[in-house]
Amino acid sequence: MSAEGHHVQVRWQDLDGLGHVNHAVVLTYLEEGRDAFLEACGIRRDQYVVGRCSVTFLAEIGPASRDVTVTCAVSELGRSSLRTRESICGADGDAVVEAEFGLVLWDSQTRGSRPITDRERAELTRRSEEVLA
């Protein structure tokens, strides 16, 4: 993910009976953006789990939307966990969704948390500063 964010195409099947992107699909959009951000930091999608999320809907993503842009940045780093600030912006650049996630880095062999490596920590910090700049 670049400082400009990760672009996600809005698909017809993402729309619900009210004609806007369903709230559950919004979580998928955020996940796609977060996965791209973390992958750029050396963390694969099978190396973290979501422990907490909070989502605020500011405006609808309507049927005229062709795509949205998801941004992700780290707001807090712990020993084995991190907190992210994420947003979805429409074509005009205005935020339509803001979210915060608590993530725990995961070791699939031990089925438990693992520490953030020094390399991961450096990349998470560097890329977050780039996104927030």
C-alpha positions as CSV (number, residue, x, y, z in Angstrom):
1,M,0.0,0.0,0.0
2,S,1.3,3.4,-0.9
3,A,0.8,6.6,0.9
4,E,-2.2,7.1,-1.5
5,G,-3.8,3.9,-0.1
6,H,-5.2,0.7,-1.5
7,H,-7.9,0.9,-4.2
8,V,-10.9,-1.5,-3.9
9,Q,-13.4,-1.8,-6.7
10,V,-17.1,-1.6,-5.6
11,R,-18.9,-4.5,-7.1
12,W,-22.6,-4.8,-7.8
13,Q,-23.0,-7.7,-5.4
14,D,-21.6,-5.4,-2.6
15,L,-24.8,-3.4,-2.6
16,D,-27.7,-4.3,-0.2
17,G,-31.4,-3.7,-0.5
18,L,-31.0,0.0,0.4
19,G,-28.7,0.5,-2.6
20,H,-25.5,1.1,-0.7
21,V,-22.5,-1.0,0.2
22,N,-23.5,-3.4,3.0
23,H,-21.9,-2.8,6.4
24,A,-20.4,-6.4,6.4
25,V,-18.8,-5.7,3.0
26,V,-17.2,-2.6,4.5
27,L,-15.2,-4.9,6.8
28,T,-13.9,-6.8,3.8
29,Y,-12.8,-3.5,2.1
30,L,-10.9,-2.6,5.3
31,E,-9.4,-6.0,5.5
32,E,-8.2,-5.8,1.9
33,G,-6.5,-2.4,2.6
34,R,-5.0,-3.7,6.0
35,D,-3.7,-6.8,4.3
36,A,-1.9,-4.7,1.6
37,F,-0.5,-2.4,4.3
38,L,0.8,-5.2,6.5
39,E,2.1,-7.3,3.6
40,A,4.2,-4.2,2.6
41,C,5.6,-4.4,6.2
42,G,6.5,-8.1,5.9
43,I,3.4,-9.4,7.7
44,R,1.2,-11.9,5.8
45,R,-2.5,-12.2,6.4
46,D,-2.0,-15.5,8.2
47,Q,0.3,-13.9,10.7
48,Y,-2.2,-11.7,12.5
49,V,-5.6,-12.0,14.1
50,V,-8.2,-9.2,14.9
51,G,-8.8,-8.9,18.6
52,R,-11.0,-5.8,18.4
53,C,-12.6,-3.4,15.9
54,S,-14.6,-0.2,16.0
55,V,-16.2,1.1,12.8
56,T,-17.8,4.5,12.3
57,F,-19.9,5.1,9.2
58,L,-19.8,8.7,8.1
59,A,-21.6,8.5,4.8
60,E,-22.9,5.8,2.5
61,I,-20.9,4.2,-0.3
62,G,-23.6,4.3,-3.0
63,P,-24.3,2.6,-6.3
64,A,-22.5,5.4,-8.3
65,S,-19.2,4.6,-6.5
66,R,-16.9,2.7,-8.8
67,D,-14.1,2.3,-6.3
68,V,-12.9,3.4,-2.9
69,T,-9.5,4.0,-1.3
70,V,-8.5,2.3,2.0
71,T,-5.7,3.7,4.1
72,C,-4.2,2.1,7.1
73,A,-1.6,3.4,9.6
74,V,-0.4,2.2,13.0
75,S,-1.4,4.3,15.9
76,E,0.1,2.2,18.7
77,L,2.7,-0.6,18.8
78,G,3.0,-3.1,21.7
79,R,5.2,-6.2,22.2
80,S,3.0,-8.5,20.1
81,S,0.1,-6.3,19.2
82,L,-0.7,-3.1,17.4
83,R,-3.6,-0.8,16.9
84,T,-4.4,0.6,13.5
85,R,-6.4,3.6,12.3
86,E,-8.1,2.9,9.0
87,S,-10.3,4.8,6.6
88,I,-12.3,4.4,3.5
89,C,-12.5,7.4,1.2
90,G,-14.8,8.0,-1.8
91,A,-13.8,9.3,-5.2
92,D,-13.8,12.9,-3.8
93,G,-11.2,12.0,-1.2
94,D,-13.6,12.4,1.8
95,A,-13.7,9.7,4.4
96,V,-16.9,7.7,4.4
97,V,-15.8,5.1,7.0
98,E,-13.3,5.4,9.9
99,A,-12.2,2.4,11.8
100,E,-9.8,1.3,14.5
101,F,-8.5,-2.3,14.9
102,G,-6.6,-4.1,17.6
103,L,-4.4,-6.7,16.0
104,V,-2.3,-9.5,17.5
105,L,0.6,-11.0,15.6
106,W,0.0,-14.8,15.4
107,D,2.2,-17.9,15.3
108,S,0.2,-20.6,13.6
109,Q,2.5,-23.4,14.9
110,T,2.0,-22.5,18.6
111,R,-1.5,-21.1,18.0
112,G,-0.6,-18.1,20.0
113,S,0.7,-14.6,19.9
114,R,4.2,-13.8,18.8
115,P,6.5,-10.8,19.3
116,I,6.8,-8.1,16.6
117,T,10.2,-8.4,15.1
118,D,12.6,-5.4,15.0
119,R,12.3,-5.4,11.2
120,E,8.5,-5.5,11.3
121,R,8.5,-2.7,13.9
122,A,10.7,-0.5,11.7
123,E,8.6,-1.0,8.6
124,L,5.3,-0.5,10.5
125,T,6.6,2.8,11.8
126,R,8.1,3.9,8.5
127,R,5.0,3.2,6.4
128,S,2.7,4.6,9.0
129,E,4.6,7.9,9.0
130,E,4.4,7.9,5.2
131,V,0.6,7.4,5.2
132,L,0.0,10.0,7.9
133,A,2.3,12.6,6.3
